[in-house]
Amino acid sequence: MKLELNDQQKMIQKMVREFAEKEVAPIAAELDKKEEYPHKTLEKMAKLGLLGIIIPTEYGGAGLDTISYSIIVEEISRKCASTGVITSVHNSLAAWPIIKYGSDEQKKKYLPILAKGEKIGAFAGTEPNAGSDLGAMKTTAVLKGNKYIINGDKTFITSVPEAGIIIVFAVTDKNVGTKGLSAFIVESKFKGFKVGSIFDKLGINASKTSELIFDNMEVPKENLLGKEGEGFKIALSCLDGGRIGIACQAVGIAQAALDESINYSQQRQQFGKPISKFQAIQWMIADMATRIEAARWLVYNAAYKKDTGQRISKEAAMAKLFASETAMECVIKGLQIHGGYGYTKEYTIERLFRDAKITEIYEGTSEVQRMVIAGSLLP
């Protein structure tokens, strides 16, 4: 197997890396401090096709493969984890299910809007009492005439209240367990759609995260995604792709921690020489670099298998598990290398430390990833 990016992927990597250096990095700390959504950055990204990465060209997207998507999310996350997760969710959890399960009419209506960044996409599955256990979902959808009436609450929804198109899951038949879940394409302008509390988070502060409240929300019948009862299948397949995106985000954070640590260790002097000359520092940097490389190739393996139509539940879970734990290990080592300065907001490693933890939690906790992996190996 040839473990090398092709010429197009290398070109994309170079282009996005330069964009991130010029447009994302200079404002990342300020956006984090102000908890400000990166509207202007997203507008610039839309012009480059970075909000329609995987959307087919016939709908105005870039039509790129999953490895290219992985490269883009990593490079953006390397400079701003908040912008990285917005990019990931918009593409993998909002656009992809429409590409995969949407009708021709749904694709024509919504994909061009998402590709152009006219509206940001979101994914609403989690509820106060239904996180890892999607079968515990309580939000209901009842068909009345030509509309579904949806009632219930969602929580921890990325990009709300900024999102305009949201993939929402609700129970259409409460008597058949997960087979009674269905998926819907919801617009934030629909009657009965309300944004609840916006969370004050530890990290990824430029990415808004909030509750959603559906109070007799009216959704046109034609906005049912797939068929009634297919929601659980749709959700799981979306999460496989979403886990690749979060793994990419984690690799980007880890790489940023390594970058910052190398730079700092070469500048910081102790005992008459840069601390990079000390074996203790060198070993930490070596461990960080090795884990990052392994995590990156786990991501590319999952992405490759997705592009070739193979099942990726195990591979996506492995990539997400290892990459997220790598991110945490790298930011901890990076902060240690920075010493007392790393504990101050003056240095980027502090923000990376706060941003990394969430990668072990959303799109399925590390414990859930281990369940998925073990479940694929044990009879």
C-alpha positions, 0 to 999 in steps of 0.5 A: 500500500502506498502511504502517500498523498497524491498531487491534488491532495498535496496541493490542497494541503498547501493551499489550506495551510497557507490560508490557515496561516494567513486568515485563521491563525491571526484571529484565533486567540481573539475569537476564543477570548471573545467567544465570537463565531468566525463569520468572516473566516467562514465567508472566506472559506466558502469562496475557496470551496471549503464549506462544500468539500464533499458536496458533488460539483453538480450542486456547487461543491468541490466534490473532493474525497474524504482524504482531502476533507481530512487534510482540510479539517486538520489544517484548519484545526491546527490554527483554530479548533473551533473553526475546524469543528464547524467545518467538520460538522457542516460537511460530514454531519449536515451535508453528507446525510443529504448527499447519501439519503436525500431525494433529488429535490432535497439535494437540489434545494439544500446542497447548493446553499450549504456549498456556498456557505449561505447557511451553516449546517448542524446535526441534532441528535443528542438530548438531555437523557440521550447522549451515547444511547440514541435509543433513549431519544424522547423528541417526537414527530407526528405526521398531521396532513402535509406536515410533521409536528415535532416536539422535544429538546436537543442539547450540545448542538454545535453551531446553533444558534448560527446554523440555518440547516439542521439534521434533526432526529425524532421518534415517529413510532415509539413502539419499535425502539430504535426502528422508530427513529426518523431523520428530518431536514430542518430550517431554523426559520421553521415555525416552532424552532427555538434556540435554548441556552448557549453553553459557556464551555471550557474550550472551542469557544468560538464554536457556539454550542446550545440547546434546541427546543421544538415547540410544535415545530412544523416541518414539511412532509417532504423534509423527511430524510430517507424513510420513516424508521431509517433515522437510527441507521442514518445517525450511525452512518453519519457518526462514522463520518463525523468521527473521522472529522473529529479525529482530524480536528484532534490531529490538528490540535496535537500537531499545533501542540508539537509546533508550539513545543518545538518553537518554545524549546528552541527559544527557552534557555536554561543552564546556558543552552536551549531546553531543546538540547536536554534529553527529557525535552527531546523524548517528549517531542519524539513521543508527540511526533510519533503518536501524531504520525500514527494518528494521522495514518489511522485517519487516512486509512478510515478515509480511504476505506470510506472513499472505496465504499467499505464499512468504516465503523471500526476504523473510524472509531480507532482513528477517533479514539487514538487521535483524541487521546493523542491530542490530550497527551500532546497538549499535556506534554506541550504544556509541561515543556512550556513550564509556568508560561504554558499555564498562562493565556499568553501562550497558545498551548493554554488554548490548545489544552482547553480545546483538546479535551472535547475531542475525547467526548463528542461524536462518542466518548472514548469509552463508546469508541472502545465499545464499537471497536470491541463489538467489531472484533468479538462475536 
